[in-house]
Amino acid sequence: KLAMLDEPDSGVDVESIEVIARVIESLRSRGTGVILVTHTGAITEKLSRIDKVHILINGRIAYTGSPDVVLPVVFKFGFRKGLEVLSRGV
């Protein structure tokens, strides 16, 4: 089973993001894989486990890495500047 979510955190309040995150965690606990697309990244802070992060620029994967490395850089610098920092090596 696979759930594909396109911007589930777009245009919703913080409480709704928490509800959506709980639904995602419930799906995963039942063995469902989850592919999630987000432009804000707000929901990523609510999830207990993220296996891999891909940054897309103009529809192409520009960077792939561990969420422990990628997310702090992206949250600090934004996507484009974060990508520059990641490409140089953290």
C-alpha positions as CSV (number, residue, x, y, z in Angstrom):
1,K,0.0,0.0,0.0
2,L,1.2,3.5,-0.8
3,A,-0.4,6.9,0.1
4,M,0.7,9.9,-2.0
5,L,-0.1,13.3,-0.4
6,D,0.3,16.5,-2.4
7,E,0.8,19.4,0.0
8,P,-1.4,18.2,2.8
9,D,-0.1,21.1,5.0
10,S,-1.0,23.8,2.5
11,G,-3.5,26.4,3.7
12,V,-4.3,24.7,7.0
13,D,-3.8,25.8,10.6
14,V,-1.4,24.3,13.1
15,E,-4.0,22.1,14.7
16,S,-5.0,20.7,11.3
17,I,-1.3,20.0,10.5
18,E,-1.1,18.0,13.8
19,V,-4.2,16.0,12.8
20,I,-2.8,15.3,9.4
21,A,0.5,14.2,10.9
22,R,-1.3,11.8,13.2
23,V,-3.1,10.3,10.2
24,I,0.2,9.8,8.4
25,E,1.7,8.2,11.4
26,S,-1.3,5.9,11.6
27,L,-1.0,4.9,8.0
28,R,2.7,4.1,8.5
29,S,2.1,2.1,11.6
30,R,-0.2,-0.2,9.5
31,G,2.5,-0.7,6.9
32,T,1.5,1.9,4.3
33,G,4.3,3.7,2.6
34,V,3.9,7.5,2.4
35,I,5.2,9.9,-0.3
36,L,4.6,13.5,0.7
37,V,5.1,16.7,-1.2
38,T,5.3,20.0,0.7
39,H,6.3,23.5,-0.2
40,T,6.3,24.8,3.4
41,G,7.8,21.9,5.3
42,A,5.6,22.6,8.3
43,I,4.4,19.0,8.5
44,T,7.9,17.6,8.6
45,E,8.4,18.9,12.1
46,K,5.4,16.9,13.3
47,L,6.4,13.5,11.9
48,S,8.3,11.1,14.0
49,R,10.2,9.5,11.1
50,I,11.2,10.6,7.6
51,D,13.4,8.2,5.7
52,K,14.6,10.5,2.9
53,V,14.2,14.0,1.6
54,H,14.3,15.1,-2.0
55,I,14.6,18.7,-3.0
56,L,13.0,19.5,-6.4
57,I,13.9,22.6,-8.4
58,N,12.0,23.1,-11.7
59,G,10.6,19.6,-11.5
60,R,13.9,17.8,-11.1
61,I,15.5,16.3,-8.1
62,A,18.3,18.7,-7.2
63,Y,19.4,17.1,-3.9
64,T,18.6,13.9,-2.0
65,G,19.7,13.2,1.5
66,S,19.0,12.3,5.1
67,P,16.4,14.4,6.8
68,D,18.8,14.9,9.8
69,V,21.1,16.8,7.4
70,V,18.7,18.3,4.9
71,L,15.8,19.7,7.0
72,P,17.8,21.9,9.4
73,V,19.7,23.5,6.5
74,V,16.5,24.1,4.5
75,F,14.6,25.5,7.5
76,K,17.5,27.9,8.2
77,F,18.3,29.1,4.7
78,G,15.2,28.3,2.6
79,F,15.2,25.8,-0.3
80,R,17.4,27.6,-2.9
81,K,20.0,28.9,-0.5
82,G,19.8,25.6,1.5
83,L,20.5,23.7,-1.7
84,E,23.6,25.8,-2.3
85,V,24.8,25.1,1.2
86,L,24.1,21.3,0.9
87,S,25.8,21.1,-2.5
88,R,29.0,22.6,-0.9
89,G,28.8,20.0,1.9
90,V,27.6,20.6,5.4
